[in-house]
Amino acid sequence: MATEKLKVCIFKGDKVKIELRKPIKFGVQELCAGVWEIRGEILSSPHIDYFLVVDEATEKDRLASTTKEFEARGYSSRVLKYKGVWFAGIGPFRVPDPLQVLWHHSVYFFPEVKRPAMVKVIARNISDGRTVQLAQHFYVAPKEPSDLIIYNKVGRGFHFEFEEKQNYEGEIEFTVGYDGKLLLINHIELERYLASVISSEMLVSLPLEALKAQAVVARNWLLTAAIKHHIGEPFDVCNDDHCQEYRGIRDENNVAYKVIDETCSEALYYKGKLVDTRFAKVCGGVTEEFNNVWGETFYSCSIFDGPGTYEIDLQKEDNFRLWIEQPPPAYCNTQGDTEYFEYGRKYFRWCETIDPYALREIINNKTGIDIGYPMRINPLRRGRSGRILQLQIKGEKGTLDVTGELKIRAILSPTYLPSSAFYVKYNGQQFILKGAGWGHGVGMCQVGAAKLASIGWNYRQILLHYYPNTEVKQIHVKKEERCVS
């Protein structure tokens, strides 16, 4: 695995701010030391159709029944082979926004490029304003990673979004995507990528056994799920929560390298197959089934994340409300512990308010649908963790049904709610949401794992707690099964 190179998109957008400590060649042009803004000027707009992924298979013929089913319902279909996997998609859609397709759980699209954007790339020196035209595709390889600093956002679109200065080891590819967006792609070895993921996703001051568990699940995700997240793109994964947090070189990476070395090539298997091991920051007390969030898979489970057993059906509304108000002794209910645990604890149980007028505007902005003044928010179906999987919002002018925990979190907030595990009260002026957890809740609870490690559990025990009946084995992955090109 150490010789494999992963392509990580560290920036995608209209313009990027960088800082050069020394002069560096950007293609045929040399940019002097200083702060620069690189932007793309659209000369001609692209024409791209997007197709919503509804099925996948290792053989094309296995998708025939799926495409026929959707074609009979009036949809156009496409079949695309990407990195050894066949994907069936329906469409076309002009904007790849899951909120435009509220009825489906899938959030994966692939593009059909009719006409790529024509773009001129310009670098502007912030201090003196002079500009330099750059090529549309080139590679940058600083002698030292600290010579090139990228001003980047962490947690894009979420409530905790912030900007930080980042630098990266390895080669950085500057290019323009088919949609006209600037792309910065870091080429890095898989295990070194995972080291950065560990120090980006969790604090390396946490017990090593928690970090080892994070290393294994991050590796599993990379080898099983990453292929679907950016189908048709010139990179493998992105650098934020859409894939896994990757913030380049960090002071803490030396600890992470030790963790990677001690778990090198280890992964979780269930009945001989690699498991798609998702993870979330705070489960809230019960983890959610994979099948309820991303669709059917061969391994899906939900556990009580606390000592002993705790039998309660959180799919029933009365039980769920009781569980919110009288929380169980869960591992992520970390009262009176370290700063990290204290930060996570505020998401174990949370409360937010929504003004109906603001909610109407949010819905209109995100979906293009005006339901009028919202009168009721009704959960239609909950998962095993109590997370709402189907939601109905009733307004004066109409009703909106939303399916999928991430879409529900998006439709009720300018950014995203911490989770979809909440119940709703109305006080005559505002909707009050009382909830549990941070994230989708599937798989390992990161705060819970840290707590378990702090009381003496080793990483294999932690993994078996969150992924029952699995086993840790050395990876044996065929080339066509890997997410790298």
Residue pairs with C-beta under 8 A, 6 or more apart in sequence:
1 189
1 190
1 191
1 264
1 265
1 475
2 189
2 190
2 191
3 189
4 189
4 190
4 482
4 484
5 170
5 187
5 188
5 189
5 190
5 484
6 187
6 188
6 189
6 190
6 193
6 222
6 236
6 237
6 483
6 484
7 173
7 185
7 186
7 187
7 234
7 235
7 236
7 237
7 484
7 485
8 185
8 186
8 187
8 188
8 193
8 235
8 236
8 237
8 238
8 239
8 246
9 183
9 184
9 185
9 186
9 230
9 233
9 235
9 237
9 238
9 239
10 150
10 152
10 166
10 168
10 172
10 184
10 185
10 186
10 239
10 246
10 248
11 150
11 152
11 182
11 183
11 184
11 239
12 177
12 181
12 182
12 183
12 184
12 238
13 181
13 182
14 39
14 40
14 181
14 182
15 37
15 38
15 39
15 40
15 182
16 37
16 38
16 39
16 150
16 151
16 182
16 184
17 35
17 36
17 37
17 126
17 150
17 151
18 35
18 36
18 37
18 38
18 148
18 149
18 150
18 151
19 34
19 35
19 36
19 148
19 149
19 151
19 165
20 31
20 32
20 33
20 34
20 35
20 36
20 147
20 148
20 149
21 33
21 146
21 147
21 148
21 149
22 33
22 142
22 143
22 147
23 30
23 31
23 32
23 33
24 30
24 31
24 140
24 142
24 147
24 148
25 140
26 123
26 134
26 138
26 140
26 174
27 134
27 135
27 137
27 138
27 174
28 135
28 138
29 123
29 132
29 133
29 134
29 135
31 123
31 125
31 132
32 125
34 125
34 126
34 127
35 125
35 126
35 127
36 123
36 124
36 125
36 126
37 123
37 124
37 126
38 121
38 122
38 123
38 124
38 134
38 174
38 182
39 121
39 122
39 124
39 182
40 119
40 120
40 121
40 122
40 176
40 180
40 181
40 182
41 119
41 120
41 121
41 122
42 117
42 118
42 119
42 180
43 117
43 118
43 119
43 120
44 115
44 117
44 118
45 117
45 180
46 113
46 114
46 115
46 116
46 117
46 178
46 179
46 180
47 113
47 114
47 115
48 94
48 111
48 112
48 113
48 114
48 115
48 178
48 179
49 91
49 92
49 93
49 94
49 111
49 112
49 114
50 91
50 92
50 93
50 94
50 95
50 96
50 109
50 110
50 111
50 112
51 77
51 78
51 80
51 89
51 90
51 91
51 92
51 93
51 109
51 110
51 111
51 112
52 89
52 90
52 91
52 93
52 101
52 104
52 106
52 108
52 109
53 87
53 88
53 89
53 106
53 108
53 109
53 110
53 228
53 231
54 66
54 70
54 88
54 89
54 90
54 104
54 106
55 63
55 66
55 87
55 88
56 63
56 85
56 86
56 87
56 88
56 228
57 63
57 85
57 86
57 88
58 84
58 85
58 86
59 86
60 79
60 81
60 86
62 86
63 79
63 86
63 87
63 88
66 88
67 77
67 79
67 88
70 77
70 90
71 77
75 90
75 91
76 90
76 91
76 92
77 88
77 89
77 90
78 88
78 89
78 90
78 91
78 110
78 112
79 86
79 87
79 88
79 89
80 86
80 87
80 89
80 110
80 231
80 232
81 87
82 110
82 227
82 231
82 232
83 227
83 480
83 482
83 483
83 485
84 480
84 481
85 227
87 108
87 110
87 228
87 231
89 109
89 110
92 112
93 100
93 101
93 109
96 109
96 111
98 106
98 107
98 404
98 406
98 407
99 366
99 367
99 407
99 410
99 411
100 367
100 368
102 367
102 400
102 401
102 402
102 403
102 404
102 407
103 401
103 403
104 403
104 404
105 293
105 294
105 295
105 403
105 404
106 295
107 404
107 406
108 228
108 229
108 231
109 231
110 231
110 232
111 178
111 179
111 231
111 232
113 178
116 178
116 179
116 180
117 176
117 177
117 178
117 179
117 180
118 180
119 136
119 176
119 180
120 133
121 133
121 134
121 135
121 136
121 174
121 176
121 182
122 131
122 132
122 133
122 134
123 131
123 132
123 133
123 134
124 130
124 131
124 132
125 131
134 174
136 175
136 176
137 173
137 174
137 175
137 176
138 173
138 174
138 175
139 171
139 172
139 173
139 174
140 148
140 171
140 172
140 173
140 174
141 171
141 172
142 148
145 167
145 168
145 169
145 248
145 249
146 167
148 167
148 168
148 172
149 165
149 166
149 167
150 165
150 166
150 167
150 168
150 184
150 248
151 163
151 164
151 165
151 166
152 163
152 164
152 165
152 166
152 239
152 247
153 161
153 162
153 163
153 240
154 160
154 161
154 162
154 163
154 164
154 240
154 245
154 247
155 161
155 162
155 240
155 241
156 240
156 241
157 415
157 416
158 241
158 415
158 416
159 413
159 415
159 416
159 418
161 415
164 247
166 247
166 248
166 249
167 248
167 249
168 186
168 188
168 248
168 249
169 188
169 192
169 248
169 249
170 186
170 187
170 188
170 189
170 192
171 186
171 187
172 184
172 185
172 186
172 187
173 183
173 184
173 185
173 186
173 187
174 182
174 183
174 184
175 182
175 183
175 185
175 234
176 182
176 183
177 183
177 233
177 234
183 234
183 235
185 234
185 235
186 239
186 248
190 219
190 222
190 484
191 260
191 264
192 257
192 260
193 222
193 246
194 215
194 218
194 219
194 222
194 256
194 260
195 253
195 256
195 257
195 259
195 260
196 246
196 247
196 248
196 249
196 250
196 253
196 256
197 214
197 218
197 244
197 245
197 246
198 204
198 211
198 214
198 215
198 218
198 256
198 259
198 260
199 247
199 250
199 252
199 253
199 255
199 256
200 244
200 245
200 246
200 247
200 250
201 214
201 218
201 244
201 245
201 446
202 210
202 211
202 214
202 446
202 450
203 252
203 340
204 211
204 252
204 255
204 256
204 259
205 252
205 340
206 340
206 450
206 453
206 454
207 450
207 453
207 454
208 255
208 258
208 259
208 262
208 453
209 452
209 453
209 457
209 458
209 459
209 462
210 446
210 449
210 450
210 452
210 453
210 454
210 459
210 462
211 255
211 256
211 259
212 259
212 262
212 263
212 458
212 459
213 444
213 449
213 453
213 459
213 462
213 463
214 259
214 279
214 444
214 446
214 449
215 256
215 259
215 260
215 263
215 266
216 263
216 266
216 267
216 268
216 277
216 459
216 463
216 472
217 268
217 277
217 278
217 279
217 443
217 444
217 463
218 244
218 279
219 263
219 266
219 267
219 475
220 267
220 268
220 274
220 275
220 276
220 277
221 244
221 276
221 277
221 278
221 279
222 237
222 244
222 483
223 267
223 274
223 475
223 477
223 481
223 482
223 483
224 274
224 275
224 276
224 277
225 276
225 278
226 236
226 237
226 243
226 483
227 236
227 483
229 237
229 238
229 242
229 243
230 236
230 237
230 238
230 243
236 483
236 484
236 485
237 243
237 244
237 246
237 483
239 245
239 246
239 247
240 246
263 459
265 474
265 475
266 472
266 473
266 474
266 475
267 274
267 275
267 472
267 473
267 474
267 475
268 274
268 275
268 277
268 463
268 467
268 470
268 471
268 472
268 473
269 275
269 470
269 471
269 472
269 473
270 298
270 299
270 467
270 469
270 470
270 471
271 298
273 298
273 299
274 475
274 477
275 299
275 467
275 470
276 290
276 294
276 297
276 299
277 443
277 444
277 467
278 290
278 293
278 294
278 440
278 442
278 443
278 444
279 442
279 443
279 444
279 445
279 446
280 287
280 437
280 438
280 439
280 440
280 441
280 442
280 443
280 444
280 445
280 446
281 344
281 347
281 438
281 439
281 445
281 446
281 447
282 332
282 344
282 347
282 348
282 418
282 419
282 437
282 438
282 439
282 445
282 446
282 447
282 448
283 305
283 330
283 332
283 385
283 437
283 439
283 441
283 445
283 448
284 330
284 332
284 347
284 348
284 349
284 385
284 386
284 419
284 421
284 435
284 436
284 437
284 438
284 441
285 304
285 305
285 306
285 310
285 323
285 327
285 328
285 330
285 332
285 333
285 348
285 385
285 436
285 437
286 302
286 303
286 304
286 305
286 310
286 314
286 330
286 384
286 385
286 386
286 441
287 301
287 302
287 303
287 305
287 384
287 385
287 441
287 442
287 443
287 445
287 466
288 302
288 383
288 384
288 385
288 387
288 405
288 440
288 441
288 442
289 300
289 301
289 302
289 383
289 384
289 442
290 297
290 299
290 300
290 301
290 442
290 443
291 297
291 300
292 300
292 383
292 384
292 387
292 389
292 405
293 383
293 404
293 405
293 406
293 440
293 442
294 442
299 467
299 470
301 467
301 468
302 383
302 384
302 385
303 465
303 466
303 468
304 310
304 328
304 330
305 330
305 331
305 332
305 445
305 448
305 465
305 466
306 328
306 329
306 330
306 331
306 333
307 329
310 328
312 319
312 322
312 323
313 319
314 320
314 323
314 382
314 383
314 384
314 385
314 386
315 381
315 382
315 383
315 384
315 386
317 379
317 382
317 423
320 382
320 386
320 421
320 423
321 423
323 386
323 436
324 349
324 386
324 422
324 423
324 434
324 435
324 436
325 434
327 333
327 348
327 349
327 436
330 348
330 448
331 445
331 447
331 448
331 451
331 452
332 344
332 345
332 348
332 437
332 445
332 447
332 448
332 451
333 345
333 348
334 341
334 342
334 344
334 345
334 348
334 447
334 451
335 345
337 345
337 451
337 454
340 447
340 450
341 447
341 450
341 451
344 438
344 446
344 447
344 450
345 447
347 418
347 419
347 437
347 438
348 436
348 437
349 434
349 435
349 436
350 418
350 434
350 435
350 436
351 432
351 433
351 434
351 435
352 413
352 417
352 418
352 432
352 433
352 435
353 430
353 431
353 432
353 433
354 412
354 413
354 430
354 431
354 433
355 429
355 430
356 373
356 374
356 375
356 430
356 431
357 373
358 414
359 374
359 393
359 412
359 431
360 370
360 371
360 372
360 373
360 374
360 395
362 411
362 412
362 413
362 414
363 369
363 370
363 371
363 374
363 393
363 400
363 411
364 370
366 410
366 411
367 400
367 411
369 398
369 400
370 397
370 398
371 393
371 394
371 395
371 396
371 397
371 398
371 399
371 400
372 395
372 396
372 397
372 398
373 395
373 396
374 393
374 394
374 395
374 431
375 394
375 395
375 396
376 392
376 393
376 394
376 426
377 391
377 392
377 393
377 394
377 412
377 424
377 431
378 391
378 392
378 393
378 394
378 424
379 388
379 390
379 391
379 423
379 424
380 388
380 390
380 391
380 392
380 401
381 388
381 389
381 390
382 388
382 389
383 389
383 405
383 441
385 421
385 437
385 441
386 421
386 436
387 405
387 419
387 420
387 421
387 437
387 440
387 441
388 405
388 408
388 420
388 421
388 422
389 403
389 404
389 405
389 408
389 420
390 401
390 402
390 403
391 401
391 402
391 403
391 408
391 411
391 420
392 399
392 400
392 401
392 402
393 399
393 400
393 402
393 411
400 411
402 408
402 411
405 419
405 420
405 440
406 416
406 420
406 440
408 417
408 420
409 416
409 417
409 418
409 419
409 420
410 416
412 433
417 433
417 435
418 435
418 437
418 438
418 439
419 435
419 436
419 437
419 438
419 439
419 440
419 441
420 435
421 435
421 436
421 437
421 441
422 433
422 434
422 435
422 436
423 433
423 434
423 435
424 431
424 432
424 433
425 431
425 432
425 434
426 432
443 466
443 467
444 462
444 463
444 466
444 467
445 466
448 466
449 462
449 466
452 461
452 462
452 465
453 459
453 462
457 465
460 472
463 470
463 472
464 470
